[in-house]
Amino acid sequence: MLGILKKVFGDPNQRYLNRYQKIVDQIEALEPEMQKLSDDQLRAKTDEFKTRLQNGESLDDLLPEAYAVVREGSVRVLGMRPYPVQLMGAIALHEGNIAEMKTGEGKTLVATMPSYLNALTGKGVHVVTVNEYLARRDATEMGKLHQFLGLTVGLNLNSLSQEEKQAAYNADITYGTNNEFGFDYLRDNMVLYKEHMVQRPLHYAIIDEVDSILIDEARTPLIISGTAKKSTALYTMADTFVRTLKQDVDYTYDVKTKGVQLTEEGIEKAERAFKVENLFDLSNVTLVHHINQALKAHVSMHRDVDYVVQDGEVIIVDQFTGRLMKGRRYSEGLHQAIEAKEGLKIQNESMTLATTTFQNYFRMYEKLAGMTGTAKTEEEEFRNIYNMQVIVIPTNKPIARIDKPDLIYKTMEGKFKAVVEDIVARHKTGQPVLVGTVNVDTSELISQMLKKKGIPHHVLNAKNHEKEAEIIEKAGQRGAVTIATNMAGRGTDIKLGEGVKELGGLAVIGTERHESRRIDNQLRGRAGRQGDPGVTQFYLSMEDELMRRFGSDNMRAMMDRLGMDDDQPIESKLVTKAVESAQKRVEGNNFDARKTLLQYDDVLRQQRDIIYKQRYEVLDAENLRDVVERMIRSSVERNVEAHMPKDALPEEWDYKGIITYVEGNLLDEGILTEADIKGKEPEEVVDLIMEKVKQEYDKKEAEITPEQMREFEKVIVLRSVDTKWMDHIDAMDQLRQGIHLRAYGQIDPLREYQMEGFTMFENMIASIEDDVAKYIMKAQIRNNLQRQQVAEGQAVKPDSSEGETKRKPYVKRQDISRNAPCPCGSGKKYKHCCGK
């Protein structure tokens, strides 16, 4: 069907390339002119372009000339002359699309052209990479070119101070990791002073390895969390109990969904063990949660596959890259359950202070672009969620790599034996081999088998990735054998050593198919760069997870019937097709999961946008009195409406209740009496209360300096907004965890979440207004006012890629006696106010 459409309408990708080719021809034509310019004249072009922009020319108008300038600068500074296909990729990036360029085609150099062009606006360009090693490398190497052309370059690292970060973000082009850009955005919306914010408005981002960041990590929330003090004893008790359970007697485990369920026998056992009458009584919700997490920790979470234990800590292994994710923790108590299982010290659970997803963070940029070697399989997702087209850029030289059909073995043992024999045979000839594995276990198993055969090799997995880039670079040398989990060392080019081309180039061996075709393609793409020869071969077995999950029983039965033994592989297009269709099904499921996550996070995003915008206005405002008065009026209207409902008769109105509210929250006793409000309509009562409030406000302001009053307003509003917002995030999280149960009642959980989330948000806003009204009117103003952070947080990103975020020590601001007056100025004792 697709083929027919292409014949009728033409290939859309080709249409893009035809258009780009015309622009490339213009850039090429400018080369002799650029070569004549001196270094200073070439550098002067930057200021000329900026002036032309101010005079009404667009970036598109400047593109051919600007790219010609960068190209000439690259030849002079880096000794590299971008190929025409690299210019095409650079045009795709400027237009806010994804350039799919094969490994070794020079994506890093491609990014210099659109980043230069878009930096001319003065609004800043962010070049985003997957780890700090690549960010530092690109900022150093490509930074030379930008600096030669008169632009400033910043490097945003996790270890920088606030001032250093501000300098990095104020540069024309800023390099950094996706984690750090996202966390800086969240931290900026927790600062107490506008001057402490580090980011400028988000303008243009180029994401390297865009599929890894926007697809693989899209289900991962970025979280800044504080500590919630809960008892750890229950984790230990649940763990001890779960160890006594037997599979298929006390619980069932579903391999496909990784779901673990207690059986009737298991439930009865739990009731006896914990001495409760009914395990599913509402009062036992916490106990059930702990038992379920302990079960999950024991049955579906495997050491050295999902996590490793190092220095007495459970460290998550990224399922996509095989990297260790230090400082990351599983949420909802699962991390604590694993700590109990491994007999380690159980850490406190954390409470979310601020959160967003990469999907929503990157959609805030005015323009977004990306590059990768593999994006076409996820084209629909990029188009639907990010409004980005995937443009497949042709390679500079034709691909000479040979991709052999999959070999399928009956058992894993037979498969690994064949893999090792293949490696040994290739190693004898001196051909370099790169072995791709899906997890740490497989890489270590192959390593053991190679040691027995006396084959020297390097292992790159979650346990030793510090030098991975260095090792990966040498993976193309004669006789090199490298075992890498899921694309360790991604972003590093493998160049062939001397004499390796004659041996057939790099041989890539896949030990099983990943559940995503894209990651298989990434592994394949390591061989055959820039027209080099190469060969790829995947080995599969009927016992592989993908085959087990998607109906390999029939094929296995067929192999048994044919009397095939372990050493005989089958090479069947039918099997390869079955594997691909299984991968497509998994990709579809994963896309649906990410789409659902985004729909849920969109609810919180709309709320986050409102809160962050208003919070910034509070920080930025000189005078908050109008804002505060609006909040007080809103609070008054709600309370008057509650005591004087429109649908009740005047004689039923509760005047005493209004006076009680006013005296408790706004005015001193006797300023307003029942006699003052009797016989008045609700609107008149609101106006009268507000009149008295303004008089008191004026008196308060007269007692101190205007500066102190303005600061007092900010202290109260910020503290109230931050406290309520953090509670709200937590409440929304709880709501979301339980909302899927509504589906049993034939109710759409997402719609329920949207409606209840909206109600909760409205209640939070009302609660902020009530809080501000009360504290502004009732609190005693002290001279040494200080804005205080509501909670100290640390950056956490559960289930995600490597990050270098460190826990920041909690610094207690001051020691206050519990019976002393509260420093917030409420007039209460510390223990009854902020010291609760």
Disulfide bonds with the S-S distance in Angstrom:
none
